[in-house]
Amino acid sequence: MAYPTAQENFWSLLRDGDAQVRSDRDLVLRAVTDEGVTLQFASEELQDDQDVVLTAIQQDPDALEFASERLRKLHKLVEVAVVKNGTTLKYADPSLWVDKALMWEAVRADGCLLRLASEGPEEQGRQLIADKEIVLAAVQQDGDALMHAAIELRADKDIVMAAVRTNADLLEMASEELRDDAEVVLAAVKFDGQALRHASLRLRADRELVLEALRQHGCALEFACDEFRADREMVREAVNRTPRSLMFALGGLKDDEELQDFVRDVRCRIQEKGR
């Protein structure tokens, strides 16, 4: 078999080759050494050849996608791919989705791959999505992973704190107790002031916490207690950040001439200098 010239490449040679070309073990080995995902063009026999597949994965872990079903069940082979790129766990056989060591590598690369645990073998999957170490690693990488965690972990302060620091709206999924925890809610509103909507009624009436929310996004005023929405100082703080938040003021403040003038001043400032 003639190997590619400088004007050719293994990709096109295998892609366009016939069955004989795709079954040439020496050629395929050279190809996957150069570009692992050319494994997709190899014959089924070579996609089931452990040495060929290992060579492909070592060059590009995404080549695992094109390994045979038998090899995608092989822990030591999958481990090579996942250690190099955790997201490749999705190509492994579902029986390996509940392996804690493999999942650890996966969620550190993409937290939302925690969902694979609930799609794998049921009993082991339930244990994994309830494993604090795994779930914490997942939400630290992507807070949205909280959606795939066991319900009981939504009451775990460490996990919820990590989640709301990347997506404040996840406060909505926290337990009632944590939505009444000032530290947790403060972390959320510092990321997105409008997460105040998910706080307990008690904390929506906490002056310092609400001020933090307003400084991040003035429209958080909509979710403050009525007393604060009719408080001139609080309304000014909201407007200073987001002029249109005046619409959420109460007690006649939205029609207050001084505040309307302040809105215009803030808009001019933003246009000239930014926030």
N, C-alpha and C positions, 0 to 999 in steps of 0.2 A: 504494500500500500504506500503510495506517495504521500508524504506529509505536506502541509500547506506551505506555499511560497510566501515571500514577503508581501505579495499582493493579495493573499488569501488569509483566511483565519479558520480556526477549528470550529467556531460557531457556525459559519455558513457551510463548511464541509459536512458537518454532522447533520445540520438542519436539512440540507438538500440531498443528503446521501441516501443510498438505498439500504436495504436490510443488511447487506454484507458490510457496508461501511459502518453502520451503527452497531454491528456485532464485533467489530475489530477491537479486541481488548487493548492492544498496544496503543492504537489510535485514540480510543476513548480515555485511556489513562493519561496520555499526553494532553488531551483536550481538557480534562477536569483538573489537571495540575495547573493549566494555564487559566482556566475559567470554570470554577466549580459547577455553576448552573448549566453548563453544557450537558450535564448528566441527563437533563430532560429529553435529549435526543438519542440517548443510548438505547440499546435493545432492552427488553424486559429482563433478559438474563443478566445483563451487566448492571442494571439498576438493582439487582438482587445479589450482586457481587460485593461482599463486605469490604474488600480492599479498595475496590474502585470507588465505592460510596464514601469510605473514610477519607480517601484522597480528595474527593470532591468537597466534602464538608470542611476539611482542614483548609482548603483554599477559600471557600465561601460557605458558611454554615447554612445559608438559605437553600443549598442543594439538598438538604434533608427532605424538602418538599417532594423531590423526584425519586427518592429511594423507594424500594418495594415495601409493600405492607409488612412483610416479615421483618425487614430491617428497621422500620419505624417503631417496632415494638422492642427493639434491642436497647436496653438501658445504656450500656457503655457507649454505644454509637450516638444515641440521642444526647447523652451528656456532653460529648465533644462539641456538638453543635450548640447546645444551650449555654455552655460556659462561654463560648465565643460570642454568642448573640442570644440573649434570653428569649427574645420574641419567637425564636424558631420552635419553641415548645408546642406551638399551635400546629406544627406539622407532624408531631409525634402521635403515636397511637393514643387514644383516649385513656387507656389503662395507665399511662405514664403521667397524665395530667394531675394525678393526685399524689405524685411523689414529692415529698416536702422539699428535698434538696433541689430538684429540678424547678419546682414552683418558685422557690426562693430566687433563683437566677432569673426566672421569667418576670416576676413582678418588680424586680429592681430595674428591669429594662422597660417594662410597660405594666404599670400597676393594674390596669383593667384586664390583664390576662388572668387575674384572679377568677374571672368568670369561668375559665376552663375547669376549675375544680368542681363547680356545681354541674358541669356537663359530663364529668367523668363518672367512675363507679360511685354509686350513691352514698354509701356509708363513709368511705374514705373522703369523699368530697365534702360531706357535712363537717367532718373533723377539721379539714383544711381551712374552710372559710370561717371556722370558729377559732382558728389558731391565731392568737394575738400577734405573735412574732411575724407571721406571714402577712397578716392583714395590715399591720402597722407599716411594714416595708412597702406594701402596695399603695396605701394612701399617701405615704410620703412621696412616692413617685408621681401619683395621680390621684387626687382626692376623690375623683369619681369612682374609684375602686370601692368606696364605701357602699355603693349600691349592690355590690356582689358579696358583701360580707354577711355573716350571720347576724340576725336581728339583735341578738344580745350584745353584740359589740358596738351597737349604736349608742349604748349607754356607757361605753368605756371612754373616759375623758381623754386619755392619751391619743386614742385613735381619732376621735371626733376633732380634737384640736388640730391634729395633723391634716385632716381632711379639709376643714374650713379655711385653713391657711392657703389652700390652692383653689378652692371653690367655695365661696362663702354661702352660696345657696344650699349647700349640703347641711347647713344648720337645721334645715327643715326636717331632715331625716334623723336628727339626734333625738334622744329620749327627752321626755318632758323635763326631767331633772336637769339635764345639761342645757336645755334651752332657757333654764332659769339660773344658769351658772354664769356669773359676771365675767369670769376669765375666758370662758369659751365664747361667749357672745362678743366680748371685746375683740378677740382674735378675728372673728368673722367680720365685724363691722369695719375693722381697720383695713380689711381686704376689699370689702364692698359695703358701704354704708347702708345700702338698701336691704341688706340681710337682717336689719332691725325688724323687718316684718315677721321673722321667724322667732323672735325673742319672746319671752314670757311677758305678760302684761306688767308684772312688777318691774322688769328691766326696761321696758319702754317708758317707764316713769323715773328712771335713774338719770339724773341730770348729767353727770359726767360721762356716762356711757353714751347717752343720746348725742351729746356734743361731739364725741369722737365720730359717731356715725355721720353727723351733719358735716363735719369737716372733710369727710371722705366723699360724701355725695349728699348735696342739699336736699334732694328729693326723699331722703330718709325721713324728712319731716312728716310725710304722709303717715308714717307708722308710729310716730311718737304719741304719747298720751295727749288728750285734748288740752290739758293745762299748758303743755309746752308749745302746742300749735297756736296758742293764743298769747304766748310769751314773746314780747318784742325782741329781747336779746336772742332768744333761740331762733326766731324767724330771721333776724339779721345774719346770724351765723350760717343758716341754711342758704339764704340768698347770696351771701358773699362767696359761697362755693358754686351754687347753681341758681342763677337768677330766676328761672322758671318755677323754682320751688315755692315762690310766693303764692301760687295757686292753692297750696295746701294749708295756708294759714287760716286761723279761725279768729273769732272775736272781732271781726271787722278789719283785721290787719291787712287782708289782701287788697283792701280799698284805701289803705292809709297812704296819703300823699308823700309823706317822708320816705316810706319804704318803697314806693313806686319810683321816686327819684333815685333812691339807692340802687334799685334794679338797673336803671339806665346807666348809672355810674359804673356799676360792676360790668355790665355788658361792654361798655366802652373800654374799660381796663383790659378785659379779656381779649377784645379785638386787637388792642395795641400791644399788649405784653404777654398774653396768654394767662392761664390761671395763676 
